[in-house]
Amino acid sequence: MFPVSAYYLNAILNSERKWQIKGEVKLSNSSSTLVTLENDDFITNTFQIGRQSTNSGSFTLGGVCSTRVNLTLTYTGIAKMKNVSALQKGYCIKLAVWLKTEDPQQSDTDYSKNLDDSENTTGKVELGFFHIYNIKNSDYQCDLELYDAMLAFDRDITNADAIYLYQGAKCISDWLELFCE
């Protein structure tokens, strides 16, 4: 849960909402942003977010609940990603959306900014970090399927892993070390 402003609470109650999306593309193990994708880099109404267990049917022992994001890049978005060689698996996109609020400081053209060019946080919703999992690319658009880091826990446990978990694992960090790269 994250704290939201009074402006956000009022805006979310309206039936007509205006959203803006931005994504900061990073290497999975880096904190520096390679490129920022903005509204013009996404095809309108293609952004979808969903949560599911890994087998999409039921939550089993050893299963994880992960979040999937689907979006489609426009030609400009594809060009931005190709310029930094980031249109491939393993890259991470930090996604956030902004809701147009009645904040008098929020810009009418770019909801993520205030009139003084500082970041507007009154309508911001951070969705988190998502890793490129699947790419369907053509010349004029590119469909991306991204998953959050919980997908790293979706792996088969071998007999050797089971013995280690039963006999050798002393704490939760031992389990995390086994599953995470």
N, C-alpha and C positions, 0 to 999 in steps of 0.2 A: 504494500500500500504506500502511496506517496501523497504528501499534502497537496491540496489543490486550493486555488484562490477563490474568493467569492465571485469574481468575474467568470471563472470557469464553471462554478456551480450554477450560476444563472444561465450561461450559454448552453450548457448540456441539457437543460430542461426544455429548450426551444425545439420545435419540430423541424425547423430548417437550420441545419448546421453547416458551417463552412470549415473544411479541414485543409491543412497543408502538410506535406510530408517532406522530410529531408533524411538522407542517409549519408553517413560518413564511412567511406570505404577504407579498411585497414588490413594489414597483414594479420593473420590470426594471433601471432605472438608479439605484436607491436602496438604501441599506443599512439603512434603518429598517424595522422590522417593523410591518405594518398590523394583522395578526391572527394568532393561533396556532391551528392546527387540531390537535385531539387525538383520541384513540381514539373517543370518542363522536360525533365529527363524520364518521367514516368508517363505511360499512357493512362489517361483519366479512367477511373473506376476499375482498374485492374488489380489494385492493392487488396489482398485478402489475408486475413490472419486467422488461424485456427489452432486449437489445442487438441491433442489426442494421445492415447497410449500408443506404444510403439507398434502393436499389432492391430491397431485401429478398431478392435472389437471389445476387448476386456483388459483389465489391468491384472497381470499375472505376477507372481513372485519373480523378481529379477527384471520386470518391465519398468519402463520409465514413462512419465508424461512429458511430452515435448511440445514445443510450439513451432508451427510451420507458417512461413510467410510466402505467398506467391505474389509476384509483381512483374510487370512488363516494362522494359526500358524502350524509350524512343530512340531514333537515330542519334540524337545528341547525347543521350545517356550511354549508348553503346560506344560512341566515339570517346567520351570521357574515360570510360573503363578501359578501352583499348589503348589509350594514350599512356596509361600507367601500367599496362599489362596485367590488369586486375580482373579480367573477364575469364576467370577460371576457378575451379574448386579450391577451397582452402582460404579464400579471402573472407573477411568478416565485414559486415555492414552494421553499424550502430544506427538503429532507426528511432526516429522521434516524429511525432505528429503534433501540429499546433491547431487549436480550435480558435476560430475568430471570436473574440470576446468583446465586451463593451469597455474594455480598458482604454481610456483616452490616450495612453502612451503607445498602444499597439499600432503598428503601421497597417494601412488598409491594403497595401500591395504585397507585403511580405509579412505574414502573421508571426514569423519567428523573430522579427525584429521590432524594437521600439522606434519611435520617431528619431531618437538620437543615435540610432544604429547599434545600440546594445541589444543583447538577447532578451526577448520577451518570454518570461517564464510563467505569466498568468494563465496562458492557454496551453502550455507544453505538457505532453504526455510522452515519457520515454518508454519505448517498447522493449528496448534491450539490444543485445548483440546477437546477430544471426549469421551463420556461416553458409556460404554458397554450397549447395548440395547437388543441384541439377541445373543444366544450362541448355536451353533450346534456342539457338541463334540463327537468325536469317539476316539479310542485308539491312532491313529497315526496322526490325524489332527483335527483342530478345526476351524470352520468358525465363525468369529465375525462380528457382525453388530454394528457399533458405530454411535452415533449422537452427534452433538455439543449441547451446552447448550441452544440454541434457542428452542429446542423441549420442554423445560419447559413451554414455553408460549402457547403451543398447549393444551388448556383445554376448557372445556365447561363452559360457563358463566351462572350461575343460576339466578333466578329472584332477589334473595337477593344481588348477586354480581352486577347486573345491577343497582339496587337502590343505592347501595353504590357508584358505579362509577359515577352515575348521580348526586347524592346529596352530597356525603361525600368526594370524591377524590378532593383534592385541587391542586395537582401537579403530575408530572410523577412518582415521587418516591412512591406515594400512589398506583399507578397502578402496578408498579414493585413489590411492597410488596405483593399485592394481588396474583400475578401470580407466584412469585418465592418462593421456599421453604427457 
